[in-house]
Amino acid sequence: MLTGTSQKELLRLLRNGDKEAFSEIYERNAVDMLAYADRILSDTGAVEDLVQNIFIDLWSRRSTVQIDNLRNYLFRAVKFQIFKYFRDKKFTPTDLSRLNILEASIDVSQKMEFHELEKAITYYIDQLPPRCKEIFELSRFEHLSHKEIAEKLGISIQAVKNQIGKALSHLKQCMNRDGLSVLFLLLFNFF
């Protein structure tokens, strides 16, 4: 059983074709990936297919794929698959409203290159008080739950919620002040 195995070791085992390591990676990440994609797509079948395709791709490219942070890699793959889903699908009225959010974000990226926009977000996050920044990054970049963050930092779940709320408020204010679309934050799962 590989329950306590580090991410680095799981990746090493995966590269060598270890099916148990692959199963452990799936067990640790699939539920969160499904929940994330479902918040955006609200289509259980499509979401399940999307996540399944990510894991199929991971297994098929296991010996050549270069991954530094497995969880970040998997969630970026989810974002890519969501864009691909919207690109390839025949749209319903509900999908069109979701696509409008994506299109608004694309308008932002036309004003500023994507990497520059990422730099702006990083700059805004760097302005947060250290503890607030740490909690926000654990939540949004490492995809830890409020409970996991509270346990890791030895604080209450309510304190975690308060700090994330403070961070989101700060980001909205900064983006509004600088004339950037808050919708961009939706793409990065900041809400």
Secondary structure, 3 states (H helix, E strand, C coil): CCCCCCHHHHHHHHHCCCHHHHHHHHHHHHHHHHHHHHHHHCCHHHHHHHHHHHHHHHHHCCCCCCCCCHHHHHHHHHHHHHHHHHHHCCCCHHHHHHHHHHHHHHHHHHHCCHHHHHHHHHHHHHCCCHHHHHHHHHHHCCCCCHHHHHHHHCCCHHHHHHHHHHHHHHHHHHHHHCCCCCHHHHHCCCC
